[in-house]
């Protein structure tokens, strides 16, 4: 018997209803089930021991929460899309009941994605599937972010913020900030300044072995954001170390290996 966790977006009524339906359906496939709001990450973490599959019911934001909830276990995730874009999701709501039995029977392939780890003094390491962002706070003033890579100074950006993104995150906030799209199998780190002054500063790809130090200089509030879901206020002079996380996110997929190319333009046209 497989243990399956169902995480759902609590503010999408259809997601909660589908999660309940799946929780009632899965025992007929000889699976034990636990059900939890994706916004209750600590409650979810307490139930993941022994779990062999996570069903994420919502959109990409729900998947980001699911990816953090299963750390340090690399439990495969199947995303069921009830959101807007669904870059990371695998199934539509209509497909879920039909296709989940095949996943439980061992079919499908693993799509492994790199994550980032951010270290801030006095706090446990934070992990991100999409991005780590340092940006301005409530006051609309630029921040200065000094960037040091493997101990070597790169530059100090005067900008609205600086994004460090994974390949997965390259289709998120970084794309909206004119960053490139990177194939999701890449483990490179994307450094992308947001509205920099002067405007000629370009995004940079950094190798996966690099450690990036971001040092904040500001007379106003600055914020550290993890996947756009965890926000921490920063003081001037604080440094954040960002490197590739020792953890990965694993998606269980049935689509062809080339699915990224076939779905990319379809997703972008929905933006």
Secondary structure, 3 states (H helix, E strand, C coil): CEEEEEEECCCCHHHHHHHHHHHHHHHHHCEEEEEEECCCHHHHHCCCCCCCEEEEEECHHHHHHHHHHCCCCCCCEEEEECCCCCCCCCEEHHHHHHHHHHHHCCCCEEEEEEEEEEEECCCCCEEECCEEEEEECCCCCCEEEEEEECCEEEEEEEECEEEEECCHHHHCHHHHCCCCCCCCCCCCEEEEEECCECCCCCCEEECCCCEEEEEEECCCCEEEEECCCEEEEECCCCEEEEEEEEEEEEEEECCCCCHHHHHHHHHHCCC
